[in-house]
Structures are given as structure tokens and as C-alpha cells.
Amino acid sequence: MPEFLPRSVVIAGGLVATTLVLSACGAGPDASTNADGESAATAITAEDFGGMDALVKAAKAEGTLNAIALPRDWANYGALIDGFEKKYGIKVKVENPDGASQDELNAVTSRKGKDTAPDVLDLGSSFAYTAAQKNLLAQYMVTDFIDIPDGQKDTMSRWYHGYGGYISIGCDAHRVKTCPTTFKDLLKPEYKGQVALNGDPNKSGSAFGSVYAAALANGGSFDYIQPGIDFFTKLRKNGNYTPVQSTGATIVKGRTPIVLDWDYLNARYTDKLKSRGVDWQVAVPEDGKFSEYYSQAINENAPHPAAARLWQEYLYSAEGQNLWLKGYARPALMAAMEKDGTIDKTAAAKLPKVSGTPSFPSEAQLGHAKDDIAQGWGKPVSR
């Protein structure tokens, strides 16, 4: 994760490469080609490369997938990595697991043509837009590309949403008598010094999303984030907001008993912290529903182009989508899977409840919102 801003306090990397080792041994550059000598790097679909069997064969010959900025405990990526490795025997090497979207793009540009470059990317929306504009991403349509909702994919198939969620309110019911469920609730005097974010909105994707959600709850829109900035100014002024950055440790210690964060991250705490005496309850505020999804993409110059395309196919298979779902993230193909009966109903039932269909700000709207936060966040509060 998120993200329009760094995921670390939000959406794969690794160094290496079997390609490097093979070249050193004189094995030649044929691992990424099919029986007809066609390169996986130019395949826009699996069919272009001769079908899934040919893609799997070439990916196995490459033997390695370079990923970057994929924490194992983020949206269940640990299970996804393990599942891919077990299914195909391809080693996933993750570099800088706690990195941000910008770190991913920096690695793509600084290592162009090198075997250590990332093959695949997990990017916040605005970073995916930027990467596509700079021609950093390869065109590739996964098998179920048509089922990814409009508005959640690039028309040229350079990126598409994989998973995401909504800004939510997490609360330790053991420490807070009545947990808030709306942004309006958060202004109540009983929550003095208890409301925290997962970082600075200028750096953290979930914190940025929280300000956007607060704007929607207070008369704002995708074009007008100022009411969200004003809302947090009020929280600071009445003493409810704490500048302590929330983590599992701060929650356990009682320093951040109320946290605004993506619902799939807050929901994770419900299971993770139960044994430590935390009764973590999660609600998506109906007065400020803001959703954000992380986008998947392939480096235009991926050193392992077949493995990169196979990884995308795995992520958008029922197996991959359900693994994201088990991590409390909402997969992009959720609606299609509900329709065809392939969704994990048990995992879906555990998601925080939310009504309606998610909508997303445009690249221009995100850019303006980031500028407004940069100018207005953290200004001195007059008493």
C-alpha cells in the first residue's frame, strides 16, 4: 500500500536475478522467449505468447521475480508470495518491503536495463498515473481484464487496480467506553487526546485518505478537500487529535485508542491484537466514505518479463484475489467473483460493512488535493 503518497508510515521488490546468473554461465538470453522465439516482453496477453502453458514455461526458465515494497503483513502479501512460489517454483525476491510507491519508481528509473530492476510494481493511484505518463509501464492484459470495473484500469492496460479498501475508524473498546463510528462523533469531548492517524498526510497514503474522507463528511468533494483540513484543525484545537503516529505498539500501550486507517489494516489489528487484550472494533464511517485501491503494473523493462506477466495472472486469478480478501482487502474482481461463485464467502463476510459503490478521484483532483494539504496541514492553531 496505501496510495497517492508513501504507504509506509500506504501498495514489490527484489534484487537479483537468475537471469544474471544464467548469463554469467553462458546460458544465453532465451529464457524469456517461447518456442517460436517470441519475447515475453512484447506480449500484451498470454495468448500473444502462445498461451498460459508457454508463459508458465518461460517464467519457470527465468526462475526469479523481482518485487519491491511488499510487506508480508500488508493485505496478506506473505500468503500471495508463498502461494506463487509454491505453485510455480519461481523465487520471489522482495526488496525494501517497507518502501513507498516513489521508491518503486525510483528503482525502475535508476536501474533501467539492469538485472536488479523491479519486475512488478504495487503503486498508489497517482503514482501509477505518473508512471504510465512517463512510459515506465508495460502493456499487459490479464485473462480477466474485462471484469475489472471501468474506472479501475488503464484503457491501455498499463496498470489496473488490484485491491483496496475504505478509510475506517478503529477503536479499542476496552479503553473507549463508546466507540465512534462517524467523523461527527470524533469531535465529541470524550475522545480528548485519543484520535490518531497512520502518519502525516503529506507522506502517508492512509492519512491523506483520512483527510479526504473528512472532507466528504463535511461538505467537501473530490474537488474540494479544504473541509477535511478544517476538520482536523478542529480536532487539534479541541485536543482530540494526537500527533502520535499509530502502530500496533501504540495501540497496545493505549497511546492511540482510536485510529483512522484503511479498513484492511484496521481489521488486521482485530485478529492480531486480541491476544494482547485489545478489543479492536472497526467501522467505515457512513458520513465520509473514501476508498482507494492499489494498482498493479509491470516494469516496461522488466528483467524477467515472463515471470512478471505470470505474477499478474496469479494475482488476478480466483486464488490470488481470495488471498487478498483473506487479508481484509477488497479485490478488484470481487463483484465478478460474487457473480460466478468463486469468491471466498467466509473471508468476504469478515470485511467491515459498507454500503454503495466506491468512486475515485481523478489524477487532477488528487494533485490539487495534495497541494492543498501541503499548504494547509499543520498550521498553528489559535486558541
C-alpha positions in Angstrom: 0.0 0.0 0.0 -1.9 2.9 0.7 -1.6 5.2 -2.4 -1.1 8.7 -3.6 1.6 9.1 -1.0 4.1 6.8 0.6 2.5 3.6 2.0 4.9 3.5 4.9 4.0 5.3 7.9 0.2 3.2 2.2 0.6 -1.0 -2.1 7.2 -5.5 -4.6 10.8 -5.9 -4.9 13.7 -7.9 -5.0 17.1 -7.9 -6.3 18.6 -10.5 -8.3 18.2 -12.5 -10.9 18.5 -15.8 -12.2 19.0 -14.0 -15.5 22.2 -12.5 -14.1 23.4 -15.9 -13.0 22.5 -17.6 -16.3 24.2 -15.0 -18.4 27.3 -15.4 -16.3 27.2 -19.2 -17.0 26.7 -18.6 -20.7 23.2 -19.9 -20.9 22.1 -17.2 -23.3 19.1 -14.8 -23.3 16.5 -17.4 -24.3 14.7 -17.9 -21.0 12.1 -15.2 -21.8 11.1 -16.5 -25.2 8.7 -19.1 -26.4 9.1 -22.0 -28.8 8.7 -19.6 -31.8 11.4 -17.2 -30.4 8.9 -14.5 -29.4 9.8 -12.5 -26.4 7.5 -12.3 -23.3 8.5 -8.6 -23.1 6.2 -7.8 -26.1 3.3 -10.0 -25.1 0.2 -7.9 -24.3 -1.8 -11.1 -23.4 -0.9 -14.7 -22.6 -2.4 -15.7 -25.9 0.1 -13.4 -27.7 2.9 -15.6 -26.2 1.3 -18.9 -27.1 -1.0 -19.4 -24.1 -0.6 -19.9 -20.4 1.4 -23.1 -20.7 4.1 -21.3 -22.8 4.1 -18.3 -20.3 4.5 -20.7 -17.3 7.4 -22.5 -19.1 9.2 -19.3 -19.8 8.6 -17.9 -16.4 10.0 -21.0 -14.8 13.0 -20.8 -17.0 13.6 -17.2 -15.8 13.3 -18.6 -12.3 13.1 -15.3 -10.4 10.6 -12.4 -9.9 12.0 -9.1 -8.6 9.4 -7.3 -6.4 9.7 -4.2 -4.3 7.8 -2.6 -1.4 5.6 -5.6 -0.5 5.4 -6.1 3.3 4.3 -9.6 4.1 1.7 -8.4 6.6 0.2 -5.9 4.2 -3.0 -7.1 2.6 -1.8 -10.7 3.0 1.1 -10.4 0.6 3.0 -13.0 2.6 0.5 -15.6 1.6 0.4 -14.4 -2.0 4.2 -14.6 -2.3 4.3 -18.1 -0.8 1.4 -19.3 -3.0 3.1 -18.1 -6.2 6.4 -19.7 -5.2 4.8 -23.0 -4.3 2.6 -23.1 -7.4 5.3 -22.3 -10.0 8.7 -22.8 -8.3 9.7 -19.3 -9.0 11.6 -17.4 -6.3 10.1 -14.0 -5.4 12.8 -11.7 -4.1 11.3 -8.7 -2.3 13.5 -5.6 -1.9 12.8 -2.8 0.6 9.5 -4.3 1.8 8.5 -1.2 3.8 9.3 1.1 0.9 6.8 3.6 -0.7 5.4 4.0 -4.2 8.0 6.6 -5.1 10.8 4.2 -4.0 9.4 1.8 -6.5 9.5 4.3 -9.4 13.0 5.5 -8.4 14.2 1.9 -8.6 12.6 1.5 -12.1 14.3 4.6 -13.5 17.7 4.3 -11.8 18.1 0.6 -12.7 16.8 0.6 -16.3 18.4 -2.2 -18.2 19.8 -3.9 -15.1 19.0 -7.3 -13.8 18.3 -5.8 -10.3 15.4 -3.7 -11.6 11.9 -4.5 -10.3 9.8 -6.7 -12.5 6.4 -5.8 -11.0 5.0 -2.8 -9.1 2.3 -2.2 -6.5 1.5 1.5 -6.7 -0.8 4.1 -5.3 -3.1 5.6 -7.9 -1.4 8.8 -8.6 2.0 7.1 -8.9 0.5 4.6 -11.4 -0.8 7.5 -13.5 2.6 9.2 -13.4 4.5 6.0 -14.3 2.2 5.4 -17.3 2.6 9.0 -18.5 6.4 8.6 -18.3 6.2 5.3 -20.3 7.6 3.2 -17.5 4.9 0.5 -17.6 4.4 -2.4 -20.0 1.0 -3.1 -21.6 -0.4 -6.4 -20.4 -4.0 -7.6 -20.1 -4.6 -10.4 -17.6 -7.1 -13.0 -18.6 -9.9 -11.4 -16.6 -9.1 -7.9 -17.6 -12.6 -7.3 -18.9 -14.0 -8.0 -15.4 -12.1 -5.3 -13.7 -14.6 -2.4 -13.3 -14.3 0.6 -15.6 -12.5 3.4 -13.8 -10.3 0.9 -12.1 -8.0 0.2 -15.0 -6.0 2.0 -17.6 -7.6 1.7 -21.1 -4.1 0.8 -22.5 -3.8 -1.9 -19.8 -0.6 -0.4 -18.3 -2.0 -0.6 -14.8 -5.2 -1.8 -13.1 -6.5 -1.8 -9.5 -5.7 -5.0 -7.6 -7.0 -4.4 -4.1 -8.0 -1.7 -1.8 -10.4 -0.5 0.9 -12.1 2.4 2.7 -10.9 4.8 5.4 -12.2 3.4 8.7 -12.3 4.1 12.3 -10.6 1.5 14.6 -11.2 1.7 18.3 -10.2 -0.3 21.4 -13.5 -1.0 23.1 -11.7 -1.9 26.3 -10.3 1.6 26.7 -13.0 3.6 25.0 -16.5 3.5 26.5 -18.4 4.1 23.3 -16.5 3.7 20.1 -17.1 6.4 17.4 -18.5 5.4 14.1 -18.7 8.7 12.2 -16.5 11.7 11.7 -19.0 13.8 13.6 -18.5 11.5 16.6 -14.8 12.2 16.6 -15.4 15.8 17.7 -17.0 14.7 21.0 -15.1 15.9 24.1 -15.0 12.3 25.4 -12.3 11.5 22.8 -9.8 14.0 24.0 -6.2 13.0 23.1 -7.4 9.7 21.6 -7.7 10.2 17.8 -4.7 9.3 15.7 -3.6 8.9 12.1 -1.2 6.5 10.5 1.3 9.2 9.7 1.5 12.7 8.1 -1.0 13.3 5.3 1.9 14.7 3.3 3.7 11.4 3.5 1.2 8.7 4.4 -1.5 7.4 2.0 -3.9 6.4 4.7 -3.5 9.7 6.5 -4.1 11.6 3.2 -7.2 9.4 2.6 -8.4 10.3 6.1 -8.3 14.0 5.3 -10.2 13.3 2.1 -12.8 11.2 3.9 -13.2 14.0 6.5 -13.8 16.5 3.6 -16.6 14.3 2.2 -18.1 14.1 5.6 -18.2 17.9 6.0 -19.5 19.2 2.7 -16.4 18.8 0.6 -15.8 16.8 -2.5 -13.1 15.2 -4.7 -12.5 18.8 -6.0 -12.6 20.4 -2.5 -10.6 18.9 0.3 -10.4 22.0 2.4 -13.3 21.0 4.7 -11.2 17.9 5.7 -8.2 20.1 6.6 -10.5 22.3 8.6 -11.9 19.2 10.4 -8.5 18.1 11.6 -7.8 21.7 12.6 -10.9 21.5 14.9 -9.7 18.1 16.2 -6.3 19.7 17.1 -8.0 22.8 18.6 -10.3 20.8 20.9 -7.5 18.4 21.9 -9.0 15.3 20.5 -6.2 14.7 17.9 -2.9 13.2 19.0 0.2 13.6 16.8 1.4 10.2 17.8 1.7 8.0 14.7 -0.4 4.9 15.2 1.2 1.4 15.2 0.3 -1.9 16.8 2.6 -1.0 19.7 1.0 2.4 20.3 -2.4 0.7 20.3 -1.4 -1.9 22.8 0.1 0.8 25.1 -3.1 2.8 24.9 -1.5 5.8 23.3 -3.7 5.7 20.2 -7.0 4.0 21.2 -8.8 5.5 18.1 -7.2 5.2 14.7 -8.1 6.4 11.2 -6.7 4.0 8.7 -7.6 1.7 5.7 -10.2 -0.8 6.8 -8.0 -3.8 5.8 -5.2 -2.5 8.0 -7.5 -1.7 10.9 -9.3 -5.1 10.5 -6.0 -6.8 10.7 -5.5 -5.4 14.3 -8.7 -7.1 15.4 -7.1 -10.5 15.0 -3.5 -9.6 15.6 -4.0 -7.7 18.9 -6.8 -9.8 20.5 -4.4 -12.0 22.5 -2.8 -8.8 23.9 -6.1 -7.6 25.5 -7.2 -5.2 22.7 -10.9 -5.4 21.7 -10.4 -3.6 18.3 -13.6 -2.7 16.6 -13.7 -1.3 13.1 -16.3 0.9 11.3 -16.4 2.5 7.9 -17.9 6.0 8.6 -21.1 6.4 6.6 -20.7 10.2 6.6 -17.3 10.1 4.9 -16.8 7.1 2.7 -13.4 7.4 0.9 -11.9 4.4 -0.9 -8.5 3.9 -2.5 -7.1 1.0 -4.4 -3.5 0.0 -5.1 -2.6 -0.6 -8.7 -0.6 -3.5 -10.2 1.8 -2.9 -13.1 4.8 -4.4 -14.9 8.1 -2.6 -15.5 8.4 -1.8 -19.2 12.0 -3.0 -18.9 11.4 -5.9 -16.5 14.4 -8.2 -16.4 12.0 -11.2 -16.0 9.1 -10.3 -18.4 7.5 -13.8 -18.4 7.6 -14.1 -14.6 6.2 -10.6 -14.3 3.2 -11.4 -16.5 2.6 -14.7 -14.7 2.6 -12.9 -11.4 -0.1 -10.6 -12.7 -2.1 -13.6 -13.9 -1.7 -15.2 -10.4 -2.9 -12.0 -8.6 -6.0 -11.8 -10.8 -6.9 -15.5 -10.5 -9.5 -16.6 -8.0 -6.8 -17.9 -5.8 -4.9 -14.6 -5.8 -7.9 -12.4 -5.4 -9.2 -14.5 -2.5 -5.8 -14.3 -0.7 -6.1 -10.5 -0.8 -9.6 -10.9 0.5 -8.4 -13.0 3.4 -6.1 -10.1 4.3 -9.3 -7.9 4.6 -8.5 -6.1 1.4 -11.3 -5.8 -1.2 -10.1 -7.3 -4.5 -10.8 -5.6 -7.8 -12.6 -8.7 -9.2 -14.9 -9.0 -6.1 -18.1 -8.3 -7.9 -17.3 -10.7 -10.8 -16.3 -13.4 -8.3 -19.5 -13.0 -6.3 -21.4 -13.4 -9.6 -19.6 -16.5 -10.7 -19.4 -18.1 -7.3 -15.6 -18.2 -6.9 -15.4 -15.7 -4.0 -14.4 -16.9 -0.5 -17.7 -16.2 1.3 -16.2 -16.6 4.7 -13.5 -14.1 4.1 -15.9 -11.7 2.4 -18.3 -11.9 5.5 -15.5 -10.6 7.7 -15.0 -7.3 5.9 -16.1 -4.2 7.6 -19.6 -3.3 6.4 -20.0 -0.5 3.9 -22.8 0.4 1.5 -22.7 1.8 -2.0 -20.2 1.5 -4.8 -16.7 3.0 -4.4 -15.8 6.0 -6.6 -12.4 7.5 -7.1 -10.8 11.0 -7.6 -9.1 11.7 -10.8 -5.4 12.3 -11.2 -6.0 16.0 -11.4 -8.2 16.0 -8.3 -5.6 14.1 -6.4 -2.9 16.5 -7.4 -4.9 19.5 -6.3 -5.8 17.8 -3.0 -2.1 17.1 -2.3 -1.2 20.7 -3.0 -3.9 21.9 -0.6 -2.8 19.6 2.2 0.9 20.7 1.6 -0.2 24.3 2.1 -2.8 23.9 4.9 -1.8 21.0 7.0 -0.3 21.5 10.4 -0.6 25.3 10.6 -0.6 26.8 14.1 -4.0 26.6 15.8 -5.1 29.7 17.6 -6.7 29.1 21.0 
